[in-house]
Structures are given as C-alpha cells and as structure tokens.
C-alpha cells in the first residue's frame, strides 16, 4: 500500500518550503518531495541574496501581497536563529518617463508608500557607488532590501518539521495521476504515495507535470556576477540600496556585498536563452562575464573590480511575466504555483499561505485574480 497523506507538495524550494510550513501549521498531514538537496543550487532559490521591495513597477496589485509577505518573513525570522531580511532601501531608476520609474512611482502613490524621487546626480551624491547619467530618474523607497534565500528555505523547513511535516530530499517525482476517489497518486524514483491534494511548486520543471503550462512556464538560463569593488565602503548594505535599473542595454538589478566577496548583479533575461532545465549549460562562460562586466564598468565603475564569483540559476517566465497561482480546472484537487518570472522569491512567504488556502479551501482571501491559469 502507498503511504497516504492529506497533501503532497512537489518541490521544496522557495515556494514549496513555505507551502509545506503553512500546511503543517494548520494541522495537515503533509509530505514534501524534493529531487535535489534542501536547499540546492539547481533552481531559482539560491545565490545568497534576493531583492525584496514594496515599490513595484510590475503591477500595483502586488503591493498588498508584499505587505503580507513582509509580515510573514518577520514572523519566520523571529522563529529562526539567523537574520532573514535586511533593509537597505530600494532604487528603481532609468530615463525620465521610463515604465520602470513610472510604475514604481504609481505603486507607491496608489498604496500610500513613502518614497523619494531623485535625479541620477542626486542619487550619486547620496550613494556614490551609483554612477548613473545625471538626467536619469530614480524612485527611492526606504523599506526595500534583500532576503537570504537559503536561510529562508531552511527556516520554513524547520518550521514545517516542528509542526509534523514529512519532507524527503533526493527523491525525484516521476509522475502523478488523479485517482478515482478524487485524490492523487504520486510516483517517485523511490516509492509511491497517495494524497487527497497535490500542490505543484516544481519551478522550471512545472510544465513537465502540467500540460496547461507547456509554453506558459518557460525556463530561461540566468547568470549572476559578484565583482570585488575598487571602493568596498561604497557597496556595503548601509551605503548601497538594492536596485532595478533600466538602461539601453536592458534591465539590470543588484545588491550590496553580503556574505560572499563582491557586489552582486545580473541582467533580467540575461542572454534570452530558453532552456531545458535538465540540460542547460550550468557553468558560466566568458561571454556571460563580459556581458555583465561591460555593464558594471559603465554604471558602477567603483564596483567593477576583479570577478569573485559567477553563478547560474533559472527564471521560469510566463508570457505576461505574472505568476500562476491556481487550481487546475480539470483537477481541482491539484494546486499550481509556477511562472515566477525572475521576481517571485520575495513573495514566497505569502505564496505559501495562498497555495495552502487553495489546496485546502479552493479559494483564498488574497487578491489573486491576476494569476489565474486560464488567462492564457
């Protein structure tokens, strides 16, 4: 006989670990299955730091979710032995009138967030690590900062264990099927399990398990760089807010120095490489490094010292860059969290709450209309 659970969660990364924790704390008999280690560096939830920000150019509808995410991260941190969230302030900058700047301002104004508008020159005077064109505009929001993703996953897994969850790493899910009684059967390379409900948080592998996500949740290779600053004092958390920057070369994002040598940054959609998550080039190349270094030398010259680290991760992009948070229309016992499009990790704490709501109740009080699976 296969082991029977109330809920099985497929994938225990950023979103899955939060989901398992929320379910377990509600008294649910939950099994989390992860094909790699916990945490690991094969997906989208690693790399020492992840931006968290309230000013949200992507859509003002994200802000209420972010406000709840902040509450949940702080609650999780209070229950953990390491700091999870660091406050640096956040910058959204680009040419005057750019959608990144205007969208950031709009989200602040619609939700009453404190912010300042600075010119590129004013930004450089306040934070000399920045070297943007003087005529650029920047929205500064003081509550932005970064999360430590590996510790966030560990904290959620520890909380889940304390609440009675079962989590198995190094166990790859091969397939799942609906059962005649309205539940699911899950087959791994090790065993078989049954459950009343299934939550799919499989990251870049999501489309392998949900036909409706084929061509919707598309994996993309992403590379990050850490460069040792020429002027290290300019790139500390106290002197260097996290940032999103729109320039002619693309949209980039970055962080102060934290935990490992070098200030960290990357280009959204890096080299626009759609990939098979099981067959991508994981070792960064000189071409990856040149793309990133050229940018740093132009806009953050004091930070563009020797390369300390390059690391590959994965984006999973939807056509509109918004998430998928929904139950499957043909199989309402299956809930999906997917397509986080390079900006999802900051929401993991609240997404875990949402996915737990959807799995247990089929609905949530959180505003999730933007994330329906049938919009495609």
Buried (B, 14 or more C-beta within 10 A) or exposed (E): EEBEBBBBBBBBBBBBBBBBBBBBBBEBBBBBBBBBEBBBBBBBBBBBBBBBBBBBBBBBBBBEBBBBBBEBBEEBBEEBEEEBBBBBBBBBBBBEEBEBBBBBBBBBEEBEBEBBEBBBEBBBEBBBBBBBBEEBBBBBBBBBBBBBBBBBBBBBBBBBBEBEBBBBBEBEBEEBEBEEEEBBBBBBEEEEBBBBBBBBBBBBBBBBBBEBBEEBBBBBBBBBBBBBBEEBEBBBBEBBBBBBBBBEEBBBBBBBBBEEBBBBBBBBBBEEBEBEBEEBEBEBEEEBBEBBBEBBEBBBBBBBBEBBBBBBBBBBBBEBBBBBBBBBEEBEBBBBBBBBBBBBBBBBBBBBBBBBBBBBEEEBEBEBEBBBBEBB
